[in-house]
Amino acid sequence: MYGSGGAGGSWSSATLATGGTGAANGGTNAVGPTTPLVNRGGGGAGGGNGGVAINAYGTMGAAGVIILRYLLQGGVSISLSSAPTYRSTTALTATTTVAGRVTFYANNKRIPGCVNLFTVSLIATCNWRPAVHGSITISTLLVPTDSNYSNATQILGPVAGATRTSKR
């Protein structure tokens, strides 16, 4: 006779998942002075409790089954249509490896109108007018729509923000 599965446990990179107590015959997964050496009642360990082990996530499983989900790495790259010029429009393009939403940043601040843009054919484009002179760090954050992929960031910069050559 076998017990039911454990109550689920935790997963770490050093150990396998550990479960709770078995249901049949009052057995437990622990071996102690009052527990026989052979575990008659303990079932298999439940799945991990969603804890992270490197890039693997454990989820609740059947008795003795651990379900692992590996995250795939999303990717994004940035390109500029021209050198950024103060208060002149520059097109920013993010090319991604997976569909998702892209947010563009200048000096770690979200660029207005360039937040949570959906990719179309794995490309997101934003028209940006730099509001500062000098060095500008441009970055992107990709949040994939497919939960099997992890978020990705790309930093471009610093790039030199040029002053306008013409009068208004």
N, CA and C of each residue as an Amber inpcrd file, in Angstrom:
protein
   504
   0.8510000  -1.1700000   0.0000000   0.0000000   0.0000000   0.0000000
   0.8950000   1.2310000   0.0000000   0.5490000   2.2040000  -0.8040000
   1.3390000   3.4210000  -0.9040000   0.5130000   4.6020000  -0.4360000
   1.1950000   5.5760000   0.1170000   0.5190000   6.7760000   0.5620000
   0.3240000   7.7490000  -0.5830000  -0.3630000   8.8120000  -0.2910000
  -0.5700000   9.8340000  -1.3150000   0.6790000  10.6860000  -1.4270000
   0.7050000  11.5400000  -2.4050000   1.8540000  12.4090000  -2.6260000
   2.0310000  13.4010000  -1.5020000   3.2080000  13.9430000  -1.4430000
   3.5120000  14.9290000  -0.4230000   2.7680000  16.2210000  -0.6830000
   2.8460000  17.1080000   0.2330000   2.1170000  18.3570000   0.1510000
   2.8260000  19.3900000  -0.6860000   3.8540000  18.9940000  -1.3860000
   4.6000000  19.9830000  -2.1530000   5.7110000  20.5270000  -1.2930000
   6.7810000  20.8430000  -1.9050000   7.9010000  21.3360000  -1.1230000
   8.6230000  22.4170000  -1.8780000   9.8640000  22.5970000  -1.5750000
  10.6210000  23.6460000  -2.2360000  11.7120000  23.0290000  -3.0770000
  12.1850000  23.7630000  -4.0500000  13.2230000  23.3150000  -4.9760000
  14.4100000  24.2260000  -4.8040000  15.5740000  23.6470000  -4.7420000
  16.7760000  24.4610000  -4.7400000  17.7580000  23.8310000  -5.6900000
  18.7920000  24.5760000  -6.0530000  19.7720000  24.0530000  -6.9920000
  20.6010000  22.9360000  -6.3710000  20.5870000  22.7950000  -5.0600000
  21.4140000  21.7870000  -4.4080000  20.6420000  20.5200000  -4.0640000
  19.3200000  20.6120000  -3.8910000  18.5490000  19.4480000  -3.4760000
  17.3380000  19.2720000  -4.3620000  16.7690000  18.0830000  -4.3330000
  15.5270000  17.8340000  -5.0450000  14.3660000  18.3000000  -4.1960000
  13.1820000  18.2880000  -4.7860000  11.9930000  18.7160000  -4.0520000
  11.7210000  17.7610000  -2.9050000  11.2550000  18.3130000  -1.8200000
  10.8950000  17.4890000  -0.6790000   9.4240000  17.6740000  -0.4160000
   8.7560000  16.6310000  -0.0180000   7.3220000  16.7030000   0.1620000
   6.9340000  16.7200000   1.6130000   5.6380000  16.7250000   1.8160000
   5.1050000  16.7030000   3.1650000   4.8980000  15.2710000   3.6160000
   3.8940000  15.0470000   4.4610000   3.6870000  13.7220000   5.0210000
   2.8030000  12.8980000   4.1100000   2.9830000  11.5640000   4.1780000
   2.1360000  10.6480000   3.4230000   0.8300000  10.4420000   4.1660000
  -0.1750000   9.8950000   3.4640000  -1.4830000   9.7590000   4.0820000
  -1.7480000   8.3670000   4.6330000  -1.1990000   7.3240000   4.0160000
  -1.5430000   5.9600000   4.4350000  -0.7110000   5.5280000   5.6340000
  -1.3270000   4.8450000   6.5560000  -0.6730000   4.2730000   7.7350000
   0.0450000   5.3130000   8.5870000  -0.2460000   6.5690000   8.4180000
   0.3490000   7.5920000   9.2630000   1.8240000   7.7630000   9.0570000
   2.3630000   7.2930000   7.9670000   3.8000000   7.3950000   7.7400000
   4.2070000   8.8150000   7.4100000   5.4550000   9.0960000   7.6010000
   5.9780000  10.4090000   7.2610000   7.2200000  10.2380000   6.4130000
   7.6960000  11.3050000   5.8520000   8.9110000  11.2540000   5.0620000
  10.1540000  11.3700000   5.9270000   9.9720000  11.6310000   7.2020000
  11.1200000  11.7660000   8.0990000  11.4320000  10.4140000   8.7280000
  12.6760000  10.1890000   9.0670000  13.0720000   8.9670000   9.7640000
  13.5650000   9.3970000  11.1400000  12.9110000   8.9390000  12.1720000
  13.2770000   9.3340000  13.5240000  13.0650000   8.1850000  14.4810000
  13.1850000   8.4420000  15.7790000  13.0830000   7.3650000  16.7580000
  11.7270000   6.6730000  16.7530000  10.6470000   7.3700000  16.4120000
   9.3300000   6.7440000  16.4370000   8.8760000   6.3190000  15.0530000
   9.6960000   6.5310000  14.0310000   9.3120000   6.1940000  12.6610000
  10.1700000   5.0360000  12.1840000   9.5730000   3.9960000  11.6040000
  10.3870000   2.8900000  11.1080000  11.2870000   3.3480000   9.9700000
  12.3540000   2.5890000   9.7540000  13.3090000   2.9130000   8.7070000
  12.6640000   2.8810000   7.3360000  11.7540000   1.9280000   7.0980000
  11.0480000   1.8450000   5.8160000   9.8170000   2.7220000   5.9250000
   9.6640000   3.6110000   5.0130000   8.5260000   4.5110000   5.0400000
   7.3540000   3.8270000   4.3500000   6.4170000   3.3070000   5.1290000
   5.2730000   2.6050000   4.5610000   4.2100000   3.5580000   4.0590000
   4.0950000   4.7220000   4.6580000   2.9610000   5.5650000   4.3190000
   3.2750000   6.7360000   3.4250000   4.5340000   7.0970000   3.2790000
   4.8520000   8.3030000   2.5270000   4.7770000   8.0800000   1.0360000
   4.0990000   8.9360000   0.3480000   4.0680000   8.8850000  -1.1070000
   5.2370000   9.6710000  -1.6470000   5.2490000   9.8880000  -2.9210000
   6.3170000  10.6720000  -3.5220000   6.2020000  12.1220000  -3.1300000
   7.2720000  12.8300000  -3.3060000   7.2750000  14.2470000  -2.9660000
   6.4230000  14.9990000  -3.9670000   5.7340000  16.0100000  -3.5130000
   4.9750000  16.8580000  -4.4200000   5.9190000  17.7300000  -5.2060000
   5.3910000  18.4500000  -6.1350000   6.2270000  19.3230000  -6.9450000
   6.7460000  20.4740000  -6.1220000   7.6990000  21.1720000  -6.6510000
   8.2340000  22.3380000  -5.9710000   7.1570000  23.3910000  -5.8090000
   7.3550000  24.3100000  -4.9390000   6.3350000  25.3010000  -4.6590000
   6.4880000  26.5580000  -5.4950000   7.0400000  26.4590000  -6.6550000
   7.1870000  27.6250000  -7.4960000   8.4620000  28.3790000  -7.2220000
   9.3300000  27.8610000  -6.3660000  10.5930000  28.5320000  -6.0870000
  11.5100000  28.4520000  -7.2940000  12.4750000  29.3150000  -7.3400000
  13.3520000  29.3950000  -8.5010000  14.6300000  28.6170000  -8.2630000
  15.0450000  27.8310000  -9.2280000  16.3360000  27.1630000  -9.2220000
  16.9970000  27.4940000 -10.5460000  17.9020000  28.3930000 -10.5300000
  18.5690000  28.9040000 -11.7240000  17.4820000  29.4320000 -12.6570000
  17.1970000  28.7690000 -13.7820000  16.1270000  29.2030000 -14.6800000
  14.9940000  28.1990000 -14.7310000  14.8380000  27.3490000 -13.7190000
  13.7850000  26.3450000 -13.7130000  12.7770000  26.6840000 -12.6300000
  11.5190000  26.5530000 -12.9330000  10.4690000  26.8020000 -11.9680000
   9.7530000  25.4960000 -11.6810000   9.5980000  25.1350000 -10.4040000
   8.8520000  23.9410000 -10.0460000   7.4110000  24.3200000  -9.7950000
   6.4960000  23.4590000 -10.1780000   5.0830000  23.6920000  -9.9260000
   4.5020000  22.4580000  -9.2610000   3.2950000  22.5680000  -8.7390000
   2.6630000  21.4400000  -8.0700000   2.4950000  20.3030000  -9.0600000
   2.8260000  19.1000000  -8.6620000   2.7060000  17.9480000  -9.5390000
   2.0300000  16.8110000  -8.8170000   1.8850000  15.6890000  -9.4920000
   1.3090000  14.4960000  -8.8900000   2.3450000  13.8760000  -7.9640000
   1.9600000  12.8080000  -7.2910000   2.8660000  12.1550000  -6.3540000
   4.1300000  11.7210000  -7.0680000   5.2620000  12.2050000  -6.5860000
   6.5430000  11.8050000  -7.1390000   6.8940000  12.4570000  -8.4520000
   6.1300000  13.4250000  -8.9010000   6.3930000  14.0620000 -10.1940000
   6.7660000  15.5140000  -9.9650000   7.8290000  15.9400000 -10.5790000
   8.2260000  17.3370000 -10.5340000   8.1380000  17.8730000 -11.9530000
   7.4140000  18.9520000 -12.1290000   7.2660000  19.5560000 -13.4440000
   8.1850000  20.7620000 -13.5000000   9.1090000  20.7650000 -14.4430000
  10.0420000  21.8780000 -14.5970000   9.6730000  22.6840000 -15.8220000
   9.8050000  23.9740000 -15.7080000   9.5720000  24.8550000 -16.8390000
  10.8200000  25.6950000 -17.0050000  11.4550000  25.5660000 -18.1380000
  12.6600000  26.3280000 -18.4120000  12.2860000  27.6070000 -19.1410000
  12.8560000  28.7140000 -18.7130000  12.6070000  29.9850000 -19.3740000
  13.5710000  30.1660000 -20.5290000  13.0400000  30.6140000 -21.6360000
  13.8650000  30.9430000 -22.7820000  14.2350000  32.4150000 -22.6820000
  15.3790000  32.7720000 -23.1710000  15.8480000  34.1520000 -23.0770000
  15.2880000  34.9760000 -24.2300000  14.5420000  36.0330000 -23.9020000
  14.1060000  36.9780000 -24.9180000  15.2750000  37.8870000 -25.2670000
  15.2190000  38.5290000 -26.4050000  16.3070000  39.4120000 -26.8100000
  15.7790000  40.6510000 -27.5030000  16.5270000  41.7400000 -27.3780000
  16.1390000  42.9970000 -28.0110000  17.3970000  43.7610000 -28.3910000
  17.3480000  44.4710000 -29.5150000  18.4520000  45.3550000 -29.9070000
  17.8600000  46.6890000 -30.3450000  18.6490000  47.7490000 -30.1880000
  18.1870000  49.1140000 -30.4700000  18.9580000  49.6820000 -31.6480000
  18.2600000  50.4610000 -32.4700000  18.9480000  51.2210000 -33.5180000
  18.3170000  52.6050000 -33.6120000  19.1050000  53.5560000 -34.0870000
  18.6670000  54.9470000 -34.2350000  18.6520000  55.3050000 -35.7160000
  17.6870000  56.1430000 -36.1290000  17.6420000  56.5730000 -37.5270000
  18.7360000  57.5850000 -37.8220000  19.1320000  58.3450000 -36.8180000
  20.1910000  59.3500000 -36.9670000  20.7090000  59.7040000 -35.5770000
  21.7620000  60.5050000 -35.5360000  22.2790000  60.9600000 -34.2410000
  21.2150000  61.8250000 -33.5720000  20.9830000  61.6220000 -32.2830000
  19.9650000  62.4250000 -31.6020000  20.3270000  63.9070000 -31.6050000
  19.3620000  64.7220000 -31.9680000  19.5370000  66.1690000 -31.9910000
  18.4760000  66.7890000 -31.0950000  18.8900000  67.7320000 -30.2720000
  18.0140000  68.3850000 -29.3070000  16.7190000  68.8680000 -29.9650000
  15.5930000  68.3980000 -29.4560000  14.2460000  68.7510000 -29.8790000
  13.9460000  68.5000000 -31.3560000  14.6700000  67.5910000 -31.9680000
  14.3690000  67.1460000 -33.3320000  14.0300000  65.6570000 -33.2620000
  13.1230000  65.2300000 -34.1170000  12.6570000  63.8470000 -34.0670000
  13.7120000  62.8580000 -34.5460000  13.9080000  61.8330000 -33.7510000
  14.7900000  60.7160000 -34.0830000  13.9780000  59.4400000 -33.9000000
  13.9940000  58.5650000 -34.8940000  13.2630000  57.2980000 -34.7880000
  14.1210000  56.2690000 -34.0610000  13.5540000  55.6800000 -33.0160000
  14.1960000  54.5870000 -32.2870000  13.5080000  53.2920000 -32.7090000
  14.2910000  52.2790000 -33.0100000  13.7360000  50.9940000 -33.4260000
  14.2850000  49.8930000 -32.5310000  13.3810000  49.0790000 -32.0080000
  13.7690000  47.9080000 -31.2210000  13.4070000  46.6670000 -32.0290000
  14.3970000  45.8380000 -32.2760000  14.1810000  44.5690000 -32.9670000
  14.2840000  43.4660000 -31.9250000  13.2500000  42.6350000 -31.8370000
  13.1780000  41.6340000 -30.7810000  13.2440000  40.2150000 -31.3440000
  13.4660000  39.2560000 -30.4630000  13.4900000  37.8500000 -30.8640000
  12.1620000  37.1540000 -30.5840000  11.2430000  37.8540000 -29.9150000
   9.9490000  37.2820000 -29.5610000   8.9390000  38.4310000 -29.4760000
   7.6770000  38.1590000 -29.7890000   6.6370000  39.1820000 -29.7140000
   6.4460000  39.6340000 -28.2690000   6.1300000  40.9110000 -28.0940000
   5.9160000  41.4250000 -26.7490000   5.6930000  42.9230000 -26.7570000
   5.8730000  43.5270000 -25.5990000   5.7440000  44.9780000 -25.4270000
   7.1200000  45.5540000 -25.1390000   7.3940000  46.6950000 -25.7380000
   8.6960000  47.3400000 -25.5870000   8.4930000  48.7230000 -24.9890000
   9.3250000  49.0670000 -24.0070000   9.3480000  50.4090000 -23.4350000
  10.7370000  50.9820000 -23.6640000  10.7870000  52.2200000 -24.1700000
  12.0520000  52.9060000 -24.4350000  12.3480000  53.8720000 -23.2910000
  13.6320000  53.9880000 -22.9460000  14.0760000  54.8730000 -21.8650000
  15.2060000  55.7640000 -22.3570000  15.2360000  57.0070000 -21.8730000
  16.3600000  57.9190000 -22.0910000  16.8410000  58.3470000 -20.7090000
  18.1100000  58.0690000 -20.4120000  18.6730000  58.3520000 -19.0860000
  17.8080000  57.7600000 -17.9720000  17.3840000  56.5050000 -18.1540000
  16.5900000  55.7420000 -17.1860000  15.2090000  56.3130000 -16.9080000
  14.7050000  57.1770000 -17.7800000  13.3480000  57.7080000 -17.6580000
  12.5640000  57.2770000 -18.8840000  11.3130000  56.8560000 -18.6650000
  10.4860000  56.4400000 -19.8000000  10.3140000  57.6000000 -20.7680000
  10.4030000  57.2880000 -22.0490000  10.2010000  58.3000000 -23.0820000
   8.6950000  58.4020000 -23.3210000   8.1020000  59.5970000 -23.1660000
   6.6580000  59.7490000 -23.3810000   6.2610000  59.2860000 -24.7840000
   5.1730000  58.5290000 -24.8610000   4.6960000  58.0130000 -26.1370000
   5.4270000  56.7600000 -26.5930000   6.3980000  56.3090000 -25.8210000
   7.2040000  55.1290000 -26.1770000   7.1430000  54.0730000 -25.0790000
   5.9950000  53.9490000 -24.4480000   5.8190000  53.0370000 -23.3210000
   4.8710000  51.9030000 -23.7210000   5.2850000  50.6700000 -23.4520000
   4.4730000  49.4740000 -23.7180000   3.9820000  49.3870000 -25.1580000
   4.8670000  49.6070000 -26.1040000   4.5170000  49.5000000 -27.5180000
   4.5340000  48.0330000 -27.9270000   3.4910000  47.5790000 -28.6050000
   3.4640000  46.2090000 -29.1040000   4.4150000  46.0700000 -30.2770000
   5.0610000  44.9170000 -30.3720000   5.9090000  44.6490000 -31.5310000
   5.0170000  44.2160000 -32.6910000   5.3940000  44.6360000 -33.8860000
   4.7370000  44.2100000 -35.1150000   5.8250000  43.5680000 -35.9560000
   5.6680000  42.2880000 -36.2510000   6.7140000  41.5190000 -36.9470000
   8.0510000  41.6390000 -36.2100000   7.9840000  41.5790000 -34.8770000
   9.1500000  41.6170000 -33.9780000   9.8850000  42.9570000 -33.9920000
   9.2060000  44.0420000 -34.3940000   9.8190000  45.3790000 -34.4130000
   8.8820000  46.3690000 -33.7250000   9.4540000  47.2300000 -32.8830000
   8.7190000  48.3360000 -32.2620000   9.4660000  49.6210000 -32.5920000
   8.7270000  50.6340000 -33.0360000   9.3430000  51.9030000 -33.4310000
   8.7360000  53.0360000 -32.6210000   9.5910000  53.9950000 -32.2630000
   9.1800000  55.1330000 -31.4500000   9.8350000  56.3930000 -32.0030000
   9.0550000  57.4550000 -32.1640000   9.6180000  58.7520000 -32.5580000
   9.9030000  59.5410000 -31.2930000  11.1520000  59.9670000 -31.1540000
  11.6300000  60.5780000 -29.9190000  12.2540000  61.9260000 -30.2210000
  11.9640000  62.8870000 -29.3720000  12.5690000  64.2180000 -29.4760000
  13.3650000  64.4590000 -28.2020000  14.6980000  64.3480000 -28.2610000
  15.5120000  64.5340000 -27.0550000  15.2640000  65.8980000 -26.4060000
  15.1060000  65.8900000 -25.1010000  14.8470000  67.1190000 -24.3560000
  16.0790000  67.5910000 -23.5900000  17.2180000  66.9400000 -23.7920000
  18.4460000  67.3250000 -23.0980000  19.5990000  67.4140000 -24.0910000
  20.6030000  68.1880000 -23.7190000  21.8430000  68.2640000 -24.4890000
  22.8410000  67.2920000 -23.8760000  23.8470000  66.9370000 -24.6220000
  24.9370000  66.1400000 -24.0540000  24.6920000  64.6500000 -24.1370000
  25.3080000  63.9460000 -23.2070000  25.3050000  62.4880000 -23.1940000
  23.9350000  61.9240000 -22.8090000  23.4360000  60.9870000 -23.6220000
  22.1330000  60.3670000 -23.3750000  22.3020000  58.8500000 -23.4650000
  21.8460000  58.1490000 -22.4410000  21.8490000  56.6890000 -22.4680000
  20.4530000  56.2240000 -22.8480000  20.3620000  55.4570000 -23.9200000
  19.0810000  54.9510000 -24.4010000  19.0110000  53.4650000 -24.0560000
  17.8700000  53.0330000 -23.5600000  17.7000000  51.6180000 -23.2360000
  16.2750000  51.1890000 -23.5540000  16.0930000  49.8700000 -23.6300000
  14.7680000  49.3070000 -23.8730000  14.5170000  48.1680000 -22.8970000
  13.2480000  47.9160000 -22.6640000  12.8170000  46.7660000 -21.8780000
  11.7880000  46.0190000 -22.7080000  12.0500000  44.7500000 -22.9790000
  11.1140000  43.8850000 -23.6900000  10.4240000  42.9900000 -22.6720000
   9.0900000  43.0050000 -22.6740000   8.2960000  42.0950000 -21.8520000
   7.5410000  41.1920000 -22.8280000   8.0100000  39.9530000 -23.0000000
   7.3820000  39.0540000 -23.9730000   5.9380000  38.7180000 -23.6110000
   5.0980000  38.5390000 -24.6330000   3.7190000  38.1130000 -24.3980000
   3.6550000  36.6210000 -24.1050000   4.6610000  35.8660000 -24.5080000
   4.7590000  34.4310000 -24.2350000   5.4780000  34.2480000 -22.8990000
   4.7870000  33.6600000 -21.9230000   5.3610000  33.5280000 -20.5780000
   6.5300000  32.5470000 -20.5200000   6.8250000  31.8460000 -21.6040000
   7.9800000  30.9470000 -21.6270000   9.2820000  31.7040000 -21.8510000
   9.2070000  33.0060000 -22.1030000  10.3910000  33.8290000 -22.3440000
  10.5750000  34.8110000 -21.2020000  11.8280000  35.1020000 -20.8790000
  12.1230000  36.0750000 -19.8280000  12.2380000  37.4730000 -20.4340000
  12.0980000  38.4750000 -19.5870000  12.2530000  39.8640000 -20.0210000
  13.6790000  40.0970000 -20.4960000  13.8420000  41.0760000 -21.3790000
  15.1750000  41.3900000 -21.8910000  15.3590000  42.9000000 -21.9120000
  16.5730000  43.3450000 -21.6490000  16.9100000  44.7640000 -21.7290000
  18.1150000  44.9410000 -22.6390000  18.2060000  46.1250000 -23.2050000
  19.3540000  46.4820000 -24.0330000  19.6800000  47.9340000 -23.7340000
  20.9580000  48.2310000 -23.5570000  21.4000000  49.6040000 -23.2890000
  22.2750000  50.0520000 -24.4390000  21.9550000  51.2040000 -24.9760000
  22.7340000  51.8040000 -26.0480000  23.2230000  53.1480000 -25.5360000
  24.4920000  53.3050000 -25.4790000  24.9430000  54.6070000 -25.0600000
  26.1500000  54.5290000 -24.1710000  26.5500000  55.6480000 -23.7460000
  25.8630000  56.9100000 -24.0120000  26.1070000  57.4090000 -25.4360000
  25.0810000  58.0590000 -25.9720000  25.2080000  58.7020000 -27.2790000
  25.2110000  60.2100000 -27.0460000  25.8650000  60.9290000 -27.9290000
  25.9690000  62.3840000 -27.7780000  24.7490000  63.0470000 -28.3930000
  24.0070000  63.7690000 -27.5720000  22.8800000  64.5500000 -28.0690000
  23.4050000  65.8550000 -28.6550000  23.2520000  66.0070000 -29.9610000
  23.7730000  67.1960000 -30.6440000  22.8310000  68.3800000 -30.4610000
  23.4000000  69.5770000 -30.5710000  22.5720000  70.7820000 -30.5420000
  21.9940000  71.0020000 -31.9300000  20.9040000  71.7140000 -31.9900000
  20.2500000  71.9920000 -33.2540000  21.1260000  72.9010000 -34.0990000
  21.2010000  72.6160000 -35.3990000  22.0400000  73.4370000 -36.2810000
  21.2720000  74.6190000 -36.8470000  19.9520000  74.5440000 -36.8580000
  19.1600000  75.6460000 -37.4050000  18.4110000  76.3510000 -36.2870000
  17.9360000  77.5340000 -36.5860000  17.0930000  78.2580000 -35.6390000
  15.7010000  77.6490000 -35.6870000  14.8970000  78.0330000 -34.7470000
  13.5410000  77.4950000 -34.7290000  12.8270000  77.9890000 -35.9290000
